[in-house]
C-alpha cells in the first residue's frame, strides 16, 4: 500500500484515539484481543491494522461483527509507509502471546509513538513510563483500560517529540545491544569464552 500526503487524514477524527497495530496477522499476535479492547474501551478509538497473514479474513469478519467502522485493515505496507503510520497515529498497540524483542515496538518507540504492549519477552525493558504502558495482564480488560488511560492522559501524535526515547540515539542503542549480549553470554562480552 502506498500512502500519499493527506490520505491518512481520512482515519483521524478529533475526539478519537488513533491506534495502530503493525505485524503479522497470525494467532500468536492476538489481534482479536486488540479489536475486542477497542470495543470494550469507554473512549472513542479507531484501530488501523497494518500487515497480512493467515488470520486476516477471520479478523476482518470479527471486526465487522463487533466493531463496524472502528477497525481498518491496510494490508502489507512497506517500511516507508509504516514509518509514516507510526508518525501519524497516537498509539501503537500489540497483544502478542509471545515476543522476544519486537521490532515493530522498537520502531514505534523510535518514532516517539506512545506504545501499549503486554509484559512478554523484553517489552518491559523497552517501554518507559513516559513512552507507553506495559500491560501485566494480557487480556481485553487490561488492554482496554490501557487505551482509556492513554485518552485520559491526553496522549496524541503531536507530543511525540517530548516522548521520543533518548536511548534511541546511536550510542545508547549500541550500548544496549552490547549489554544484551553480555547478559546472554553470561558475563563480559570481552571475555575469552574458549
C-alpha positions in Angstrom: 0.0 0.0 0.0 1.3 3.4 -0.9 0.2 6.3 1.3 0.4 9.8 -0.1 0.2 13.0 1.8 -3.2 13.6 3.4 -4.5 10.0 2.8 -4.1 9.1 6.5 -6.3 12.1 7.5 -9.4 10.2 6.5 -8.9 7.9 9.5 -8.5 10.8 12.0 -11.4 12.2 13.9 -10.9 14.9 16.5 -12.2 13.0 19.5 -10.9 9.6 18.6 -7.7 8.0 19.8 -6.0 6.6 16.6 -4.2 3.3 17.4 -2.2 1.1 15.0 -1.1 -2.5 15.2 1.8 -3.4 12.8 2.7 -7.0 12.3 1.8 -10.4 11.0 -1.8 -11.4 11.3 -1.1 -14.8 12.9 -2.7 -16.4 16.0 0.3 -15.6 18.3 -0.2 -11.8 17.7 -3.7 -11.9 19.3 -5.0 -9.0 17.1 -8.5 -10.2 18.1 -7.8 -9.0 21.6 -7.0 -5.6 20.3 -10.2 -5.4 18.4 -12.1 -6.5 21.4 -10.3 -4.0 23.6 -11.3 -1.2 21.2 -14.9 -2.3 21.7 -14.6 -2.6 25.5 -12.9 0.8 26.0 -15.0 3.6 27.2 -13.2 6.0 24.9 -13.7 6.5 21.1 -10.9 4.6 19.5 -10.1 3.8 15.9 -7.7 0.9 15.1 -5.6 0.6 12.0 -4.3 -2.9 11.4 -1.2 -3.0 9.2 0.0 -6.3 8.0 -1.1 -9.6 6.4 -1.3 -13.2 7.3 -3.4 -16.3 7.7 -5.8 -14.7 10.1 -6.6 -11.6 8.1 -10.0 -12.7 6.8 -11.1 -14.1 10.2 -10.0 -10.8 11.9 -11.8 -8.7 9.3 -15.0 -10.7 9.8 -14.7 -10.4 13.6 -14.1 -6.6 13.3 -17.1 -6.2 11.1 -19.3 -8.0 13.6 -18.1 -6.4 16.9 -16.6 -3.1 15.8 -18.2 -2.0 12.5 -16.4 1.2 11.2 -13.9 1.2 14.0 -11.2 -1.0 12.5 -9.5 -0.6 9.1 -7.2 -3.2 7.6 -4.5 -1.7 5.5 -2.7 -4.9 4.4 1.0 -5.2 3.9 2.8 -1.9 3.8 6.5 -1.2 3.0 8.8 0.2 5.7 8.5 3.8 4.4 4.7 3.6 4.8 5.0 2.0 8.2 7.1 4.9 9.3 4.5 7.4 8.1 1.8 5.5 10.0 3.9 5.4 13.2 4.4 9.2 12.9 0.7 9.8 12.3 -1.1 7.6 14.9 -1.5 8.4 18.6 -0.7 4.9 19.9 0.9 1.7 18.7 -0.6 -1.3 20.5 0.1 -5.0 20.5 -1.3 -8.0 22.4 1.1 -10.8 21.4 1.2 -14.0 23.4 5.0 -14.4 22.9 7.7 -12.0 21.7 11.4 -11.5 22.3 12.5 -8.1 21.2 9.6 -6.9 19.0 10.9 -4.8 16.0 7.6 -3.0 15.4 7.6 -1.9 19.1 11.2 -0.6 18.7 10.3 1.2 15.5 7.2 2.8 17.1 9.3 4.0 20.1 12.0 5.4 17.8 9.2 7.5 16.2 8.1 8.7 19.6 4.7 6.9 19.3 3.1 6.0 22.6 3.1 2.2 23.0 0.8 -0.2 24.7 2.2 -3.8 24.9 2.0 -6.9 27.1 4.7 -7.9 29.5 6.3 -10.5 27.3 9.9 -11.0 26.2 12.0 -7.8 26.6 9.0 -5.5 26.3 9.2 -4.2 29.9 12.8 -3.2 29.3 11.9 -1.3 26.2 9.0 0.9 27.4 9.4 3.6 30.0 6.6 5.1 32.0 6.5 8.2 29.8 6.7 6.4 26.5 4.0 3.8 27.0 2.2 1.3 29.1 3.3 -2.3 29.8 0.1 -4.4 30.4 0.7 -7.0 33.1 -2.5 -9.0 32.3 -2.6 -9.5 28.5 -6.4 -9.6 28.3 -9.1 -7.5 26.8 -9.9 -5.7 30.1 -6.3 -4.7 30.8 -5.8 -3.6 27.1 -9.0 -1.5 27.1 -8.0 0.1 30.4 -4.6 1.0 29.0 -6.3 2.5 25.9 -8.7 4.5 28.1 -5.7 5.6 30.3 -3.9 6.9 27.1 -7.0 9.0 26.3 -7.2 10.3 29.9 -3.5 11.2 29.8 -4.1 13.2 26.6 -1.7 11.1 24.5 -1.6 12.3 20.9 0.7 12.2 17.9 1.5 15.8 18.4 3.5 15.2 21.6 5.8 12.6 20.2 8.9 14.6 20.3 8.8 15.0 24.0 8.2 11.3 24.3 10.9 10.1 21.9 13.3 8.0 23.9 16.8 9.4 24.4 18.1 5.8 24.3 17.2 5.7 20.6 20.3 7.6 19.8 23.0 5.6 18.1 25.4 5.4 21.1 22.7 4.3 23.6 21.4 1.7 21.1 24.9 0.3 20.7 25.4 0.1 24.4 22.0 -1.6 24.9 23.0 -4.2 22.3 26.3 -4.9 24.0 24.6 -5.2 27.4 22.1 -7.6 25.9 24.8 -9.9 24.5 26.9 -9.6 27.7 23.8 -10.8 29.7 23.1 -13.5 27.2 26.7 -14.7 27.2 26.7 -14.7 31.0 29.4 -12.1 31.5 31.7 -9.6 29.9 31.4 -9.8 26.1 35.2 -9.2 26.0 35.9 -12.4 28.0 37.6 -15.3 26.3 34.8 -17.9 26.2 37.0 -20.8 25.0 
